[in-house]
Amino acid sequence: MTTVSMEPVGVLVERGGNATDPPLNSLEDTAATFTIGTILSIMCLIGVSGNIYTLVVMCHSMRSAASMYIYIINLALADLLYLLTIPFVVCTHFLKGWYFGDAGCRILISMDFLTMHASIFTLTIMSTERYFAVLKPLDTVKRSKSYRKAIALLVWVASLILTLPMIVRIQLMAVGTKPMCQSTLSPLSYKIYISFLFCTSIVAPGLIIGYLYIQLARTYWISQTETFKQTKKLPNQKGCASL
């Protein structure tokens, strides 16, 4: 079965030597743990504050601005949920163990998959909207807030469905002396699941976004070329002025 160890690297290193030897590089491990924990804590505070501010501003602006802000709210919400899992990681580093039980194990790992898909799906939809805003601007303007709210909700539903196997089939187990978040899927099923997630979160969105931006660049190039041709056909303004 596939396992995810919740024990810090420093603890594993110390157990690698003889029982009678002093802990190897204990000072370096402590310094590394403190540094990583401090950096993650600062990132969490700044990120949470920034995303909460973004949510407040966007929600207020939505009353009088374009409904595209709904997608920005979606991105900020996904980032905020992901950042809220950082305290779990920081506490694990400092306490050198996992003390959040089976529920915490499920929340930490599943939230990673959930927010990842929500973010990339939202970015893909925003790229699609931008593409149609250039090609069919009137159709884009006609789309209501209700339509975009439904799309945003669909993003979270699809992300949750893709994350469900990880929520259901992972649990906290004691392997030796170490608590581990352990998947109960078979190795083959786990590889298939992770490969499928890789396709849905990286490959497919990347191909879609890449194609859309290539088409936008092509449209812009054709537009500029046509404009240049039309400009060359115009009579010389200086010649007309002299006549």
C-alpha positions in Angstrom: 0.0 0.0 0.0 1.1 3.6 -0.6 2.0 5.6 2.4 2.7 9.2 3.2 4.9 9.6 6.3 3.8 12.5 8.6 7.1 12.3 10.5 9.7 15.1 9.9 13.0 14.1 8.1 15.0 15.1 11.1 13.5 12.4 13.2 14.2 9.8 10.6 17.8 10.9 10.3 18.4 10.6 14.0 17.1 7.0 14.1 19.5 6.0 11.3 22.6 5.9 13.7 23.5 3.5 16.5 21.4 3.8 19.7 24.5 4.6 21.7 25.7 7.4 19.4 24.7 11.0 20.0 22.1 12.4 17.6 23.8 13.3 14.3 23.5 16.8 13.1 20.9 17.6 15.8 21.7 21.2 15.8 21.5 21.5 12.0 18.1 19.6 12.1 16.8 22.0 14.7 17.9 25.0 12.8 16.4 23.6 9.6 13.1 22.8 11.3 13.0 26.3 12.8 13.8 28.0 9.5 11.3 26.0 7.5 8.6 26.5 10.2 9.2 30.2 10.3 9.1 30.6 6.6 5.9 28.6 6.3 4.3 30.6 9.1 5.2 33.9 7.4 3.9 32.6 4.1 0.7 31.5 5.8 0.1 34.9 7.5 0.8 36.9 4.4 -1.2 34.6 2.1 -4.2 34.4 4.4 -4.3 38.1 4.9 -3.9 38.8 1.2 -6.6 36.4 0.1 -9.1 37.5 2.7 -8.5 41.1 1.6 -9.0 40.0 -2.0 -12.2 38.2 -1.2 -13.6 41.2 0.7 -12.7 43.6 -2.2 -14.0 41.4 -4.9 -17.2 40.6 -3.2 -17.8 44.3 -2.7 -16.8 45.2 -6.3 -19.1 42.5 -7.7 -22.1 44.6 -6.9 -21.2 47.2 -9.6 -18.5 45.5 -11.7 -18.2 42.7 -14.2 -19.1 39.2 -13.1 -15.7 38.0 -14.2 -14.7 38.8 -10.6 -16.5 35.6 -9.6 -13.5 33.6 -11.0 -11.1 35.8 -9.0 -13.1 35.0 -5.9 -12.8 31.3 -6.8 -9.0 31.5 -7.1 -8.7 33.5 -3.8 -10.9 31.0 -2.0 -8.9 28.0 -3.3 -5.6 29.7 -2.2 -7.1 30.5 1.2 -8.2 26.9 1.8 -4.8 25.6 0.8 -2.9 28.1 3.1 -5.1 27.1 6.0 -3.4 23.6 5.9 0.0 25.1 6.5 -0.4 25.2 10.3 -0.7 21.4 10.2 2.6 21.1 8.4 4.3 23.6 10.7 3.1 21.9 13.9 4.2 18.5 12.5 7.7 19.9 11.9 8.0 21.5 15.4 6.3 18.7 17.4 8.1 16.0 15.3 5.0 13.9 15.1 1.4 13.8 13.9 -1.2 14.8 16.5 -4.2 15.6 14.4 -5.7 12.2 14.1 -7.3 10.5 11.2 -9.6 13.4 10.4 -6.6 15.8 10.2 -4.8 13.3 7.9 -7.8 13.2 5.5 -8.3 17.0 5.5 -4.6 17.8 4.9 -4.1 15.6 1.9 -7.5 15.9 0.3 -7.4 19.7 0.6 -4.2 19.7 -1.4 -5.9 17.8 -4.3 -9.2 19.8 -4.0 -7.6 23.3 -4.1 -5.2 22.3 -6.8 -8.0 21.2 -9.1 -10.2 24.2 -8.2 -7.4 26.6 -9.0 -6.3 25.1 -12.3 -9.9 24.6 -13.5 -10.7 28.2 -12.7 -7.6 29.4 -14.6 -8.7 27.3 -17.6 -12.2 28.8 -17.5 -10.8 32.3 -17.3 -8.5 31.7 -20.3 -11.6 30.4 -22.2 -13.6 33.5 -21.3 -10.7 35.7 -22.4 -10.5 33.8 -25.7 -14.3 34.3 -26.4 -14.1 37.9 -25.2 -11.8 38.6 -28.1 -13.6 36.5 -30.7 -17.2 37.0 -29.6 -17.2 40.0 -27.3 -21.0 40.5 -27.4 -21.7 36.9 -26.4 -19.3 37.3 -23.4 -21.0 40.5 -22.2 -24.4 38.9 -22.3 -23.4 36.1 -19.9 -25.0 36.8 -16.5 -23.6 36.5 -13.0 -25.8 33.5 -12.4 -24.2 31.7 -15.3 -20.7 32.4 -13.9 -21.7 31.5 -10.4 -23.0 28.1 -11.7 -19.7 27.6 -13.5 -17.8 28.4 -10.3 -19.9 26.0 -8.3 -19.4 23.3 -11.0 -15.6 23.8 -10.6 -15.8 22.9 -6.9 -18.1 19.9 -7.5 -15.8 18.5 -10.1 -12.8 19.1 -7.9 -14.5 17.3 -5.0 -15.5 14.3 -7.1 -11.9 13.9 -8.3 -10.7 14.2 -4.6 -13.2 11.7 -3.2 -11.1 8.6 -3.6 -8.3 10.2 -1.6 -10.8 11.3 1.1 -12.4 7.9 1.4 -9.3 5.6 0.9 -6.8 7.2 3.2 -6.4 6.8 6.9 -3.9 7.2 9.8 -2.1 4.0 10.6 0.8 3.1 12.9 3.6 1.6 10.9 6.2 0.6 13.4 6.6 3.6 15.7 5.6 6.1 13.1 2.1 7.4 12.4 1.5 7.5 8.7 -1.3 8.7 6.4 -1.7 5.5 4.4 -3.7 4.9 1.3 -5.8 1.7 1.3 -5.8 1.6 -2.5 -3.7 -1.1 -4.1 -0.4 0.0 -5.7 -1.8 -0.4 -9.2 -5.0 1.5 -8.3 -3.0 4.3 -6.7 -0.8 4.7 -9.7 -3.8 4.8 -12.0 -5.5 7.4 -9.8 -2.5 9.6 -9.5 -1.9 9.4 -13.3 -5.5 10.3 -13.9 -5.2 13.3 -11.6 -2.0 14.3 -13.4 -3.9 14.3 -16.7 -6.9 16.3 -15.2 -4.8 18.9 -13.3 -1.7 19.3 -15.5 -1.9 17.8 -19.0 -5.5 18.7 -20.1 -5.7 22.2 -18.7 -2.2 22.9 -20.0 -3.1 21.8 -23.5 -6.4 23.8 -23.4 -4.7 27.0 -22.1 -1.8 26.6 -24.6 -4.2 26.2 -27.5 -6.3 29.1 -26.6 -3.4 31.5 -26.2 -1.9 30.3 -29.5 -5.2 31.1 -31.2 -5.3 34.5 -29.5 -1.8 35.2 -30.8 -2.8 34.1 -34.2 -6.0 36.2 -34.2 -4.0 39.3 -33.0 -1.3 38.7 -35.7 -4.0 38.4 -38.5 -5.7 41.6 -37.2 -2.5 43.6 -37.2 -1.5 42.3 -40.6 -4.9 43.3 -42.1 -4.6 46.7 -40.4 -1.1 47.2 -41.9 -2.4 46.3 -45.4 -5.3 48.7 -45.1 -3.0 51.5 -44.0 -0.7 50.9 -47.0 -3.6 51.2 -49.4 -4.5 54.7 -48.1 -3.3 57.7 -50.1 -0.2 59.5 -49.0 -1.4 62.2 -46.6 1.6 64.5 -47.3 1.0 64.2 -51.1 -2.7 65.1 -50.6 -1.8 68.1 -48.5 0.6 69.5 -51.1 -2.0 69.3 -53.8 
